[in-house]
Amino acid sequence: MKTGQINDTITAIATAAGEAGIGIVRLSGRDALKIADGIFISKDKQRPSKFRSYTIHYGWITKGGNIIDEVILTVMRAPRSYTKEDVVEINCHGGLLATRAALDLVLDKGARLAEPGEFTRRAFLNGRIDLSQAEAVLDIIRAKTDSALRAGLRQLEGGVSRRINKLRDILLSALSVLEANIDFPEEEIGSADPQEIYKRLSEINREINSLIDSSKYAQMLREGLHLVICGRPNVGKSSLLNALLKQERSIVTPIPGTTRDTIEEIIDIKGIPIRIVDTAGILQPRGLIEKKAVERSKRYIDLADLALLVFDASQPLRREDEILINKLNKKRVIAVINKIDLRDKKIQRDKILKKFAKVVDISAKKSRNINLLEDAICDCVYKGRASGLEAAAGNSRHIAALSQAQKLIAETLHSLDNKISAEFISQGIKDALLQLDIILGKEAPADLLDRIFSDFCIGK
């Protein structure tokens, strides 16, 4: 954003393009009411600059005495508005022509077209919300499941901010004692007890570790869990994909190797967005196409947050099964024993139970126990922390800053163990505080703000 633009009155269409019941043109800035005075005629002949805040008025927008549209106009006065500036919203008839005509009229009267996310950016710059809350607005807009929506709303309400501010308070408390003793070593201004400082920093360290841990799971709620279905040929991987999707997405035949490439879908399992991939079961490629399919399958398995390793209940474990078990020994895996509807069960179940903590018996073809598998998938995400996840920082920027703060606190604890000078300890705490301030936007360079708000739509 260019210097000085913060004082401009901005405008944009705040609703999606296309035919709809209404289209909203939003204005924000010191001239918003003045512009509205010049284009709006209310039924009772009052001017918008005379309207009380949080009131809605029926009338017409006009240009040169000609009616452009019949509208409803809403006034929200500073500082109690979304941007903490005077805000006017013109509710036009929906459709491209009506809203565009209203927008052109506002632009003719001196407003400037808003940049992406500029309304929310002003809410942040004017102190109504912090940066993590501003990011939550985008999370809410992009939410694909109920859980992701709740997480975004919790962050917008200040759930993440409160947790970060609590950490800041403890750090500031420790820092104030240290700084007082550094500045006034001869005065009795609260002794900087190393053990007490160590206790406070250890508390911070545990809390940050907990926040990072829960944030990684919260990130899955926003961005989706990467889940891969794998197994040797003809164990029922494609049937399982169809059962989870509750539709025929993959071709299913008795012929081994029917799936020769990865198949991707996004589904909602109990509020969790799942990016699910059905991989080719071929382990020994017979040609270039199968070789490419195997390479792609391996790549998806490496990137997956969770793997469903499928076995055929009607057959004993084979060498291909053992190879996949060994390949997945460092990943989170749910073992899925498929085809339990078949009478002849030859699989060595005890071997699978020794290898994996979670084992679910299903019949993908008959859709038996698919609900139990969905429960097991949710268990892997939440791990009993469903409520905490919704108040966790959930984007990569937050996690990176928290990880850096945790590293700095750990280094400061090490310095305390080695009786390093108070000045060095103080600097370590200040550096950790800076990382927390980056999350809240107390320290936010312009290029960071540009990057964050460029992801928003123009009308938000």
NORVENVEN-V510246 format. One record per residue. N is the residue number from 0. RES is the residue in one small letter. SS is DSSP state (alpha for helix, beta for strand, coil for the rest). Layout:
n-><N | N>
res-><RES | RES>
ss-><SS | SS>
//
This chain:
n-><0 | 1 | 2 | 3 | 4 | 5 | 6 | 7 | 8 | 9 | 10 | 11 | 12 | 13 | 14 | 15 | 16 | 17 | 18 | 19 | 20 | 21 | 22 | 23 | 24 | 25 | 26 | 27 | 28 | 29 | 30 | 31 | 32 | 33 | 34 | 35 | 36 | 37 | 38 | 39 | 40 | 41 | 42 | 43 | 44 | 45 | 46 | 47 | 48 | 49 | 50 | 51 | 52 | 53 | 54 | 55 | 56 | 57 | 58 | 59 | 60 | 61 | 62 | 63 | 64 | 65 | 66 | 67 | 68 | 69 | 70 | 71 | 72 | 73 | 74 | 75 | 76 | 77 | 78 | 79 | 80 | 81 | 82 | 83 | 84 | 85 | 86 | 87 | 88 | 89 | 90 | 91 | 92 | 93 | 94 | 95 | 96 | 97 | 98 | 99 | 100 | 101 | 102 | 103 | 104 | 105 | 106 | 107 | 108 | 109 | 110 | 111 | 112 | 113 | 114 | 115 | 116 | 117 | 118 | 119 | 120 | 121 | 122 | 123 | 124 | 125 | 126 | 127 | 128 | 129 | 130 | 131 | 132 | 133 | 134 | 135 | 136 | 137 | 138 | 139 | 140 | 141 | 142 | 143 | 144 | 145 | 146 | 147 | 148 | 149 | 150 | 151 | 152 | 153 | 154 | 155 | 156 | 157 | 158 | 159 | 160 | 161 | 162 | 163 | 164 | 165 | 166 | 167 | 168 | 169 | 170 | 171 | 172 | 173 | 174 | 175 | 176 | 177 | 178 | 179 | 180 | 181 | 182 | 183 | 184 | 185 | 186 | 187 | 188 | 189 | 190 | 191 | 192 | 193 | 194 | 195 | 196 | 197 | 198 | 199 | 200 | 201 | 202 | 203 | 204 | 205 | 206 | 207 | 208 | 209 | 210 | 211 | 212 | 213 | 214 | 215 | 216 | 217 | 218 | 219 | 220 | 221 | 222 | 223 | 224 | 225 | 226 | 227 | 228 | 229 | 230 | 231 | 232 | 233 | 234 | 235 | 236 | 237 | 238 | 239 | 240 | 241 | 242 | 243 | 244 | 245 | 246 | 247 | 248 | 249 | 250 | 251 | 252 | 253 | 254 | 255 | 256 | 257 | 258 | 259 | 260 | 261 | 262 | 263 | 264 | 265 | 266 | 267 | 268 | 269 | 270 | 271 | 272 | 273 | 274 | 275 | 276 | 277 | 278 | 279 | 280 | 281 | 282 | 283 | 284 | 285 | 286 | 287 | 288 | 289 | 290 | 291 | 292 | 293 | 294 | 295 | 296 | 297 | 298 | 299 | 300 | 301 | 302 | 303 | 304 | 305 | 306 | 307 | 308 | 309 | 310 | 311 | 312 | 313 | 314 | 315 | 316 | 317 | 318 | 319 | 320 | 321 | 322 | 323 | 324 | 325 | 326 | 327 | 328 | 329 | 330 | 331 | 332 | 333 | 334 | 335 | 336 | 337 | 338 | 339 | 340 | 341 | 342 | 343 | 344 | 345 | 346 | 347 | 348 | 349 | 350 | 351 | 352 | 353 | 354 | 355 | 356 | 357 | 358 | 359 | 360 | 361 | 362 | 363 | 364 | 365 | 366 | 367 | 368 | 369 | 370 | 371 | 372 | 373 | 374 | 375 | 376 | 377 | 378 | 379 | 380 | 381 | 382 | 383 | 384 | 385 | 386 | 387 | 388 | 389 | 390 | 391 | 392 | 393 | 394 | 395 | 396 | 397 | 398 | 399 | 400 | 401 | 402 | 403 | 404 | 405 | 406 | 407 | 408 | 409 | 410 | 411 | 412 | 413 | 414 | 415 | 416 | 417 | 418 | 419 | 420 | 421 | 422 | 423 | 424 | 425 | 426 | 427 | 428 | 429 | 430 | 431 | 432 | 433 | 434 | 435 | 436 | 437 | 438 | 439 | 440 | 441 | 442 | 443 | 444 | 445 | 446 | 447 | 448 | 449 | 450 | 451 | 452 | 453 | 454 | 455 | 456 | 457 | 458 | 459>
res-><m | k | t | g | q | i | n | d | t | i | t | a | i | a | t | a | a | g | e | a | g | i | g | i | v | r | l | s | g | r | d | a | l | k | i | a | d | g | i | f | i | s | k | d | k | q | r | p | s | k | f | r | s | y | t | i | h | y | g | w | i | t | k | g | g | n | i | i | d | e | v | i | l | t | v | m | r | a | p | r | s | y | t | k | e | d | v | v | e | i | n | c | h | g | g | l | l | a | t | r | a | a | l | d | l | v | l | d | k | g | a | r | l | a | e | p | g | e | f | t | r | r | a | f | l | n | g | r | i | d | l | s | q | a | e | a | v | l | d | i | i | r | a | k | t | d | s | a | l | r | a | g | l | r | q | l | e | g | g | v | s | r | r | i | n | k | l | r | d | i | l | l | s | a | l | s | v | l | e | a | n | i | d | f | p | e | e | e | i | g | s | a | d | p | q | e | i | y | k | r | l | s | e | i | n | r | e | i | n | s | l | i | d | s | s | k | y | a | q | m | l | r | e | g | l | h | l | v | i | c | g | r | p | n | v | g | k | s | s | l | l | n | a | l | l | k | q | e | r | s | i | v | t | p | i | p | g | t | t | r | d | t | i | e | e | i | i | d | i | k | g | i | p | i | r | i | v | d | t | a | g | i | l | q | p | r | g | l | i | e | k | k | a | v | e | r | s | k | r | y | i | d | l | a | d | l | a | l | l | v | f | d | a | s | q | p | l | r | r | e | d | e | i | l | i | n | k | l | n | k | k | r | v | i | a | v | i | n | k | i | d | l | r | d | k | k | i | q | r | d | k | i | l | k | k | f | a | k | v | v | d | i | s | a | k | k | s | r | n | i | n | l | l | e | d | a | i | c | d | c | v | y | k | g | r | a | s | g | l | e | a | a | a | g | n | s | r | h | i | a | a | l | s | q | a | q | k | l | i | a | e | t | l | h | s | l | d | n | k | i | s | a | e | f | i | s | q | g | i | k | d | a | l | l | q | l | d | i | i | l | g | k | e | a | p | a | d | l | l | d | r | i | f | s | d | f | c | i | g | k>
ss-><coil | coil | coil | coil | alpha | alpha | alpha | coil | coil | beta | beta | beta | beta | coil | coil | coil | coil | coil | coil | coil | coil | beta | beta | beta | beta | beta | beta | beta | coil | coil | coil | alpha | alpha | alpha | alpha | alpha | alpha | alpha | alpha | beta | beta | beta | coil | coil | coil | coil | coil | alpha | alpha | alpha | coil | coil | coil | coil | beta | beta | beta | beta | beta | beta | beta | beta | beta | coil | coil | beta | beta | beta | beta | beta | beta | beta | beta | beta | beta | beta | coil | coil | coil | coil | coil | coil | coil | coil | coil | coil | beta | beta | beta | beta | beta | beta | beta | coil | coil | alpha | alpha | alpha | alpha | alpha | alpha | alpha | alpha | alpha | alpha | alpha | alpha | alpha | coil | coil | coil | beta | beta | coil | coil | coil | coil | alpha | alpha | alpha | alpha | alpha | alpha | alpha | alpha | coil | coil | coil | coil | coil | alpha | alpha | alpha | alpha | alpha | alpha | alpha | alpha | alpha | alpha | alpha | alpha | coil | coil | coil | alpha | alpha | alpha | alpha | alpha | alpha | alpha | alpha | alpha | alpha | alpha | coil | coil | alpha | alpha | alpha | alpha | alpha | alpha | alpha | alpha | alpha | alpha | alpha | alpha | alpha | alpha | alpha | alpha | alpha | alpha | alpha | alpha | alpha | alpha | alpha | alpha | alpha | coil | coil | coil | coil | coil | coil | coil | coil | coil | coil | alpha | alpha | alpha | alpha | alpha | alpha | alpha | alpha | alpha | alpha | alpha | alpha | alpha | alpha | alpha | alpha | alpha | alpha | alpha | alpha | alpha | alpha | alpha | alpha | alpha | alpha | alpha | alpha | alpha | alpha | coil | beta | beta | beta | beta | beta | beta | coil | coil | coil | coil | coil | coil | alpha | alpha | alpha | alpha | alpha | alpha | alpha | alpha | alpha | coil | coil | coil | coil | coil | coil | coil | coil | coil | coil | coil | coil | coil | coil | coil | coil | coil | beta | beta | beta | beta | beta | beta | beta | coil | coil | beta | beta | beta | beta | beta | beta | beta | coil | coil | coil | coil | coil | coil | coil | coil | coil | alpha | alpha | alpha | alpha | alpha | alpha | alpha | alpha | alpha | alpha | alpha | alpha | alpha | alpha | alpha | alpha | coil | coil | beta | beta | beta | beta | beta | beta | beta | coil | coil | coil | coil | coil | coil | alpha | alpha | alpha | alpha | alpha | alpha | alpha | alpha | alpha | coil | coil | coil | coil | coil | beta | beta | beta | beta | beta | beta | coil | coil | coil | coil | coil | coil | coil | coil | coil | coil | alpha | alpha | alpha | alpha | alpha | alpha | alpha | coil | coil | coil | beta | beta | beta | coil | beta | coil | coil | coil | coil | beta | coil | alpha | alpha | alpha | alpha | alpha | alpha | alpha | alpha | alpha | alpha | alpha | alpha | alpha | coil | coil | coil | alpha | alpha | alpha | alpha | coil | coil | coil | coil | coil | coil | alpha | alpha | alpha | alpha | alpha | alpha | alpha | alpha | alpha | alpha | alpha | alpha | alpha | alpha | alpha | alpha | alpha | alpha | alpha | alpha | alpha | alpha | coil | coil | coil | coil | alpha | alpha | alpha | alpha | alpha | alpha | alpha | alpha | alpha | alpha | alpha | alpha | alpha | alpha | alpha | alpha | alpha | alpha | alpha | coil | coil | coil | coil | coil | alpha | alpha | alpha | alpha | alpha | alpha | alpha | alpha | coil | coil | coil | coil | coil | coil | coil>
//
